[in-house]
Amino acid sequence: MTGFDELEPQTAELVRPYVITKGRGLPDEEQLSLITLVTAAADHQQRPTRLSPEEQSLLELCSAGYLSVAEIAGHTQLPLGVVKILLAALTEGGYLITRPPVQRAPLADREILEEVLNGLRAKFG
Protein backbone atom coordinates (compact mmCIF):
# COMPACT_ATOMS: atom_id res chain seq x y z
CA MET A 1 0.00 0.00 0.00
CA THR A 2 1.14 3.50 -0.72
CA GLY A 3 1.30 6.17 1.90
CA PHE A 4 -1.00 9.18 1.91
CA ASP A 5 1.92 11.53 1.28
CA GLU A 6 2.74 9.87 -2.03
CA LEU A 7 -0.72 10.60 -3.43
CA GLU A 8 -0.52 14.36 -2.93
CA PRO A 9 -0.15 16.27 -6.21
CA GLN A 10 2.86 18.44 -6.66
CA THR A 11 2.22 22.08 -5.91
CA ALA A 12 1.51 24.17 -8.98
CA GLU A 13 2.70 27.70 -9.53
CA LEU A 14 0.51 30.09 -7.60
CA VAL A 15 1.22 33.10 -9.80
CA ARG A 16 -1.13 33.48 -12.74
CA PRO A 17 0.34 34.23 -16.20
CA TYR A 18 -1.42 37.62 -16.44
CA VAL A 19 0.32 38.66 -13.22
CA ILE A 20 3.71 37.67 -14.61
CA THR A 21 3.09 39.55 -17.87
CA LYS A 22 1.52 42.54 -16.06
CA GLY A 23 -1.48 42.36 -18.38
CA ARG A 24 0.50 42.93 -21.59
CA GLY A 25 -0.64 41.34 -24.83
CA LEU A 26 1.19 39.05 -27.23
CA PRO A 27 3.67 40.65 -29.65
CA ASP A 28 3.29 40.28 -33.40
CA GLU A 29 4.44 37.00 -34.94
CA GLU A 30 6.91 38.95 -37.11
CA GLN A 31 8.50 40.41 -33.99
CA LEU A 32 9.00 37.13 -32.12
CA SER A 33 8.42 33.85 -33.90
CA LEU A 34 9.40 30.47 -32.46
CA ILE A 35 12.74 30.55 -34.28
CA THR A 36 13.68 34.18 -33.59
CA LEU A 37 17.11 34.27 -31.97
CA VAL A 38 17.53 36.22 -28.73
CA THR A 39 20.60 37.26 -26.72
CA ALA A 40 21.37 39.73 -23.94
CA ALA A 41 22.61 43.18 -24.90
CA ALA A 42 26.30 43.63 -24.17
CA ASP A 43 25.93 46.99 -22.39
CA HIS A 44 23.77 45.58 -19.59
CA GLN A 45 26.31 43.67 -17.53
CA GLN A 46 24.71 44.49 -14.18
CA ARG A 47 21.27 43.08 -13.54
CA PRO A 48 18.68 45.78 -13.01
CA THR A 49 16.72 45.35 -9.80
CA ARG A 50 13.38 46.62 -11.13
CA LEU A 51 12.82 43.53 -13.27
CA SER A 52 10.58 40.71 -12.10
CA PRO A 53 12.19 37.41 -11.11
CA GLU A 54 10.96 35.85 -14.38
CA GLU A 55 12.47 38.67 -16.43
CA GLN A 56 15.76 38.39 -14.55
CA SER A 57 15.91 34.64 -15.17
CA LEU A 58 15.22 35.20 -18.89
CA LEU A 59 17.96 37.82 -19.03
CA GLU A 60 20.39 35.47 -17.29
CA LEU A 61 19.48 32.63 -19.64
CA CYS A 62 19.95 34.82 -22.72
CA SER A 63 23.33 36.15 -21.55
CA ALA A 64 25.03 32.86 -22.54
CA GLY A 65 24.47 33.45 -26.26
CA TYR A 66 21.81 33.24 -28.91
CA LEU A 67 18.82 31.01 -28.14
CA SER A 68 15.57 30.65 -30.04
CA VAL A 69 12.29 31.65 -28.44
CA ALA A 70 11.25 27.98 -28.40
CA GLU A 71 14.47 26.98 -26.58
CA ILE A 72 13.97 29.72 -24.01
CA ALA A 73 10.40 28.60 -23.35
CA GLY A 74 11.62 25.03 -22.93
CA HIS A 75 14.31 26.01 -20.43
CA THR A 76 12.05 28.19 -18.33
CA GLN A 77 9.02 25.86 -18.41
CA LEU A 78 6.77 28.92 -18.73
CA PRO A 79 3.95 29.02 -21.29
CA LEU A 80 5.13 30.16 -24.71
CA GLY A 81 2.85 33.20 -24.72
CA VAL A 82 4.23 34.39 -21.39
CA VAL A 83 7.80 33.97 -22.62
CA LYS A 84 7.05 35.93 -25.81
CA ILE A 85 5.49 38.78 -23.83
CA LEU A 86 8.41 38.96 -21.39
CA LEU A 87 10.97 38.79 -24.20
CA ALA A 88 9.20 41.58 -26.08
CA ALA A 89 9.22 43.76 -22.95
CA LEU A 90 12.92 43.09 -22.35
CA THR A 91 13.70 43.86 -25.98
CA GLU A 92 11.77 47.16 -25.82
CA GLY A 93 13.69 48.01 -22.63
CA GLY A 94 17.00 47.49 -24.42
CA TYR A 95 18.04 44.47 -22.37
CA LEU A 96 17.81 41.94 -25.21
CA ILE A 97 18.74 41.85 -28.88
CA THR A 98 16.63 39.83 -31.28
CA ARG A 99 17.72 38.56 -34.66
CA PRO A 100 15.17 37.32 -37.17
CA PRO A 101 15.77 33.82 -38.46
CA VAL A 102 17.77 33.43 -41.65
CA GLN A 103 15.48 33.37 -44.65
CA ARG A 104 15.32 30.15 -46.62
CA ALA A 105 17.47 30.31 -49.72
CA PRO A 106 15.59 30.23 -53.02
CA LEU A 107 15.81 27.00 -54.92
CA ALA A 108 18.33 26.93 -57.75
CA ASP A 109 17.07 26.65 -61.30
CA ARG A 110 17.08 23.01 -62.36
CA GLU A 111 18.22 23.82 -65.93
CA ILE A 112 21.29 25.68 -64.66
CA LEU A 113 22.22 22.79 -62.37
CA GLU A 114 21.88 20.30 -65.24
CA GLU A 115 24.10 22.49 -67.46
CA VAL A 116 26.74 22.65 -64.73
CA LEU A 117 26.55 18.88 -64.25
CA ASN A 118 26.85 18.25 -67.99
CA GLY A 119 29.81 20.64 -68.20
CA LEU A 120 31.58 18.82 -65.34
CA ARG A 121 30.93 15.46 -66.96
CA ALA A 122 32.32 16.73 -70.28
CA LYS A 123 35.44 18.13 -68.66
CA PHE A 124 36.22 15.35 -66.17
CA GLY A 125 34.56 12.38 -67.83
Secondary structure as a PSIPRED ss2 file (coil, helix, strand):
# PSIPRED VFORMAT (PSIPRED V4.0)

   1 M C   1.000  0.000  0.000
   2 T C   1.000  0.000  0.000
   3 G C   1.000  0.000  0.000
   4 F H   0.000  1.000  0.000
   5 D H   0.000  1.000  0.000
   6 E H   0.000  1.000  0.000
   7 L H   0.000  1.000  0.000
   8 E C   1.000  0.000  0.000
   9 P C   1.000  0.000  0.000
  10 Q C   1.000  0.000  0.000
  11 T C   1.000  0.000  0.000
  12 A C   1.000  0.000  0.000
  13 E C   1.000  0.000  0.000
  14 L C   1.000  0.000  0.000
  15 V C   1.000  0.000  0.000
  16 R C   1.000  0.000  0.000
  17 P H   0.000  1.000  0.000
  18 Y H   0.000  1.000  0.000
  19 V H   0.000  1.000  0.000
  20 I H   0.000  1.000  0.000
  21 T C   1.000  0.000  0.000
  22 K C   1.000  0.000  0.000
  23 G C   1.000  0.000  0.000
  24 R C   1.000  0.000  0.000
  25 G C   1.000  0.000  0.000
  26 L C   1.000  0.000  0.000
  27 P C   1.000  0.000  0.000
  28 D C   1.000  0.000  0.000
  29 E C   1.000  0.000  0.000
  30 E C   1.000  0.000  0.000
  31 Q C   1.000  0.000  0.000
  32 L C   1.000  0.000  0.000
  33 S C   1.000  0.000  0.000
  34 L C   1.000  0.000  0.000
  35 I C   1.000  0.000  0.000
  36 T C   1.000  0.000  0.000
  37 L E   0.000  0.000  1.000
  38 V E   0.000  0.000  1.000
  39 T E   0.000  0.000  1.000
  40 A E   0.000  0.000  1.000
  41 A C   1.000  0.000  0.000
  42 A C   1.000  0.000  0.000
  43 D C   1.000  0.000  0.000
  44 H C   1.000  0.000  0.000
  45 Q C   1.000  0.000  0.000
  46 Q C   1.000  0.000  0.000
  47 R C   1.000  0.000  0.000
  48 P C   1.000  0.000  0.000
  49 T C   1.000  0.000  0.000
  50 R C   1.000  0.000  0.000
  51 L C   1.000  0.000  0.000
  52 S C   1.000  0.000  0.000
  53 P H   0.000  1.000  0.000
  54 E H   0.000  1.000  0.000
  55 E H   0.000  1.000  0.000
  56 Q H   0.000  1.000  0.000
  57 S H   0.000  1.000  0.000
  58 L H   0.000  1.000  0.000
  59 L H   0.000  1.000  0.000
  60 E H   0.000  1.000  0.000
  61 L H   0.000  1.000  0.000
  62 C H   0.000  1.000  0.000
  63 S C   1.000  0.000  0.000
  64 A C   1.000  0.000  0.000
  65 G C   1.000  0.000  0.000
  66 Y C   1.000  0.000  0.000
  67 L E   0.000  0.000  1.000
  68 S E   0.000  0.000  1.000
  69 V H   0.000  1.000  0.000
  70 A H   0.000  1.000  0.000
  71 E H   0.000  1.000  0.000
  72 I H   0.000  1.000  0.000
  73 A H   0.000  1.000  0.000
  74 G H   0.000  1.000  0.000
  75 H H   0.000  1.000  0.000
  76 T H   0.000  1.000  0.000
  77 Q C   1.000  0.000  0.000
  78 L C   1.000  0.000  0.000
  79 P C   1.000  0.000  0.000
  80 L H   0.000  1.000  0.000
  81 G H   0.000  1.000  0.000
  82 V H   0.000  1.000  0.000
  83 V H   0.000  1.000  0.000
  84 K H   0.000  1.000  0.000
  85 I H   0.000  1.000  0.000
  86 L H   0.000  1.000  0.000
  87 L H   0.000  1.000  0.000
  88 A H   0.000  1.000  0.000
  89 A H   0.000  1.000  0.000
  90 L H   0.000  1.000  0.000
  91 T H   0.000  1.000  0.000
  92 E H   0.000  1.000  0.000
  93 G C   1.000  0.000  0.000
  94 G C   1.000  0.000  0.000
  95 Y C   1.000  0.000  0.000
  96 L E   0.000  0.000  1.000
  97 I E   0.000  0.000  1.000
  98 T E   0.000  0.000  1.000
  99 R E   0.000  0.000  1.000
 100 P C   1.000  0.000  0.000
 101 P C   1.000  0.000  0.000
 102 V C   1.000  0.000  0.000
 103 Q C   1.000  0.000  0.000
 104 R C   1.000  0.000  0.000
 105 A C   1.000  0.000  0.000
 106 P C   1.000  0.000  0.000
 107 L C   1.000  0.000  0.000
 108 A C   1.000  0.000  0.000
 109 D C   1.000  0.000  0.000
 110 R H   0.000  1.000  0.000
 111 E H   0.000  1.000  0.000
 112 I H   0.000  1.000  0.000
 113 L H   0.000  1.000  0.000
 114 E H   0.000  1.000  0.000
 115 E H   0.000  1.000  0.000
 116 V H   0.000  1.000  0.000
 117 L H   0.000  1.000  0.000
 118 N H   0.000  1.000  0.000
 119 G H   0.000  1.000  0.000
 120 L H   0.000  1.000  0.000
 121 R H   0.000  1.000  0.000
 122 A H   0.000  1.000  0.000
 123 K H   0.000  1.000  0.000
 124 F H   0.000  1.000  0.000
 125 G C   1.000  0.000  0.000
